[in-house]
Structure formats: C-alpha cells, structure tokens
Amino acid sequence: MILGASRRIIFIGLLMILASASAEYLKPTKRMIDSAPAWRLEKIVPASFGEWKIGPPPVEIIDPATSALEKSLYGQILTRNYLDSKGRVIMLTIAYGGYQSKELQVHHPESCYTARGFQILNDHQDELKTKFGTLPIKRMFAVSENRKEPITYWIRVGNETAVGMKVRLAQLRYSLTGEIPDGMLVRVSSIDPDTKAAYALQDGFIRALLSAMDKEDRSHLVGHFEGS
C-alpha cells in the first residue's frame, strides 16, 4: 500500500513537471466563459428549498476575499444565511471567477479564515455522496476565541470539482488543452462546537440544495459528475 501511494505521488509530480514545462509552448487562449450563456448566482441559487429558506443575517459570514486584489478576481460573490424550521442556521458562500490560471485563481477558505485570526483544526478531505454523483469535499474546523465554525467546501475548475492538490492538477490539465477554465468556490458552514452534528446538517443542506436545482444550474456549482 505504501509503495502504491509512493508511485501515485511520483506520477502526480511528473504530471505537474510536464505541465509546467509545457506551459511556455501551450499558452491557454480560449476562455470557457466566452462561449457560455450568461448567468447570475442570485438567479440560479434558490431562495428556499426543502426545509430551508433565506433568513435574517444573525451570523456574520466571513468574506471569501481578504484584500482588494482578491475581490477583483471574483466576478460574482453570493453570501446568504439559510434557516430551517428548527431555527438552525447554515451560511452559504459562493465565489465565482471567470478566469483561472496559475496567477489568478479561486482562493481556498483556509487563507481568509487565518487572515481573520482563526485557527484551522482537523482539516481533511472527504466525499459527499449525492443522488447525482460523489462530490469531493474538504472539511475544516475554524476556531477563534468567540466562534467555532465547522466548514465544508469544494472548488470547481471548469467542468471538474476538486479539493487539495487536485485543484491545481485540474488547472494544469486545462492549460494543456489551451483552454482557460472558470472557477468557483462553494462554502457551507455553521456555528457549532459539535463538528459531527454540524457536518451531518451541512451534508443534508447540500443534498437538498443540489436537488432543488435543474441540471444546468447545478452544473455551475458542481461541474459534471462522471457519467452525467
């Protein structure tokens, strides 16, 4: 098993080296966003679905961009508080950038939370099974003196959804085809010291959200699942 893992690491490393070496000769020129119909997050993300609906903002949502430069990278940012029938709150943050490259790309939540003084605990990759396919996700527990926030997020690059190193690999694969992909961060979180209960609530929220969207709108959030 250790040998197999080592081979995978070597293979990924070789792929990244090859892609980097080819970058000077295969400059991406075609932007995916230019051939896609116009759409807006406020329109495609439903205001209510299942037991959830937009509620008053009882909880401050951490900004996905920590500087003016980062804000300029996003063409659209959507932040909402959703409440269920029991009064539980889920914070949804979606940040969209139409141009993903080595220099310009969607930022991972770890950076914006640490910039606000949070400590990141127990971050790990996971998978969320939905009726449409399996969604790769990242879990992390952001903790400050006055706030304990379990977080689930994923990043879409073009038609692919990924977390961790696979985000960069997706960008490299697109660069080798000459395409410049768009990108999106989808972040779901709640205030709860019990991470197990929080992640279960977040999973239900995500499944309900995806189920409430039609296929085209859903693809903006999760790309294309294998076989779909």
Secondary structure, 3 states (H helix, E strand, C coil): CHHHHHHHHHHHHHHHHHHHHHCCCCCCCEEHHHHCCCCCHHHHCCCEECCEEECCCCCCCCCCCCCHHHHHHCCEEEEEEEECCCCCEEEEEEEEECCCCCCCCCCCHHHHHHHCCCEEEEEEEEEEEECCEEEEEEEEEEECCCCEEEEEEEEEECCEEECCHHHHHHHHHHHHHCEECCEEEEEEECCCCCHHHHHHHHHHHHHHHHHCCCHHHHHHHHCCCCCC
